[in-house]
Amino acid sequence: MEKFKFKYATYHYILLVAGLLLSVGCIVYNVVNLLTAINKDLITAYKIITFSVVVIVSVAAIVIFVSMLISSCYVLDDKGVSIKFGVIKTFIEYKKIKQVVLFASNNKLTIFLSDETFDNIVIDRNEYQAFVKALLDKNSKIVYLDNYEDETEKE
């Protein structure tokens, strides 16, 4: 089993951290408002439900953002490629992968599947060759095109 970590762009990190900070801010703001309402005897069932829902959604957002930062990766095991994007997980069987292409124009690694869909591999460019080698070791029928020049991109 081989593991390749997602490589986020800088703006992805900024957005994830901003989401974390906003979620923490929502929790603090709503807890303070709830405590203020309780102290002033202005508490109603509606306020309790509203504050609770916002806190629950904020905690869920924190869990999602932290898991995206910590555990986003590609895992190549005996059956296929597992794509773990935080708490979201997908799986691609090796037999469904037709080809892997490294495009020369933009230096992007892409997997093309038998159902005419594709998935861009978002890992460090220095790991492209190790990823492709691990993939071809698992299924030698996969076609690999290195530094492919796409004619449609030239037009």
N, C-alpha and C positions, 0 to 999 in steps of 0.2 A: 504494500500500500504506500503510495507516494502522495505527498501533500504539497500544494502550491498555493501560497497566500495571495489574496486579491491585492492589487496595487491601485489604491485610490489616488485620484488627482488631489491636489492641494485644496481645491474648492469643495471637494467631497468632505474632507476633514473639517473644513470650516463650517459647512452646513450641518454635519453631524454634531459638532461641538455646540453650535448655535441651538440646535434642537434640544440637546441635553440641558443647556442653560435655561432655555425657555421652559422646559418641562419642570426643572427644579424651581424656577421662578413661579410657575403656576401653582405648584404644591405649596410653597411658602405663602404666597398671596392668599390662597383659599383657606389655608389653615388659620392664618392671622384673622381673616374676615369671619371665619366660623367662630373662633374664640371671642372676637369682639362682639359678635351677635349674641353669643351665649352670655357674656358678662353684662350686656345691656338689656337682657331679657327680650330680645327681638328675634329669637330663634323660632323658625317655623319648620314644618316637615319639608316644605318645598326647598328651603335654604339648605337643609341638611342633605337632601337628595342631590341638589345641584352641586354643592361643594364636594360631596362624595364622588359623584360621577367625574368631575373635573380632576380630582386627585387620582382616581383609578385610571383614567385615560392618560394622565401625565406619567404615572408609574409604568404603564404599559409602553409608552413612548420611550422612557428611559431604558427599559429592558431591551426593546428593539434596537435602539441606537447603540447601546453598549455591545450587544451581541454582534451588530454589524461591524463595529470597530475591532472586536476581539476574534471572532470566529468565522470570518468570511474567507472561503478558500475553495479550491478544487481538490478533490480526493480521487485518485485513480486506484481502484481496488480490482479484484478478480472479475467482477461482473460488469463494471462500467465506470463512468465519470459521475461523481456526486458533486453538484454545485451547491455549496452552502453559503448563503447570503444572509448572515445573521440567523434568525429563526426560520427563514424561508429556505427550503431545500428542494432541489430538483435532481433528477437522475437521468443520465443518457447511457443506454446500453452500447457496448462497443460495436455490436453488429449493425446499429443504426447510423454509425458514423461512416460517411462515404469518403470524405477527404478533409485534409487539414491544409490550409493555405496561409502562407506568410506573404502578405501583399508588400511589394517593394515600395510603392508610392507613399504609403502611410505607416509602414512597419507594424501592421496589425495582424495578429494571429486569429484565424477564424476557422471554426469547425462547421462543415456542411453535412447535413443529415439526409438520410434517405427519403424523408418526407418533404424535401425541398425547403426546409428551414435551415437557419444557421445560428451560431452563437459565437460572439466575439470573446476571446479569452483575455481577461484583464488581469495579467500578472506582470511581474517585472520583465522587461525585454531580455535581460540577461538569463532568464529561466526558460525562454521559448524553446531552445534546442533540447533541454532536459525534459520539458513537458512533452514535446513531440516524440522524443526517443522512448519515454515511458509509455506513451500512447501506442506507438508502433510495436513495442515489445509485447503489449497486451493483445493487439490485433494487427498482424502483418498485412492484412488485406486493405488497410486504410491507405489511400493515396496521399502523398505529401508533396506539395508544390512549394518550393523555397524561392523567395524573391520573385514572386509571380507579378507580371506586368498586366494589369487589367486594361484591355483595349478601350473599354467604355469610359474609363477615367481620363483618357487622353483627349477625348473629343471635346 
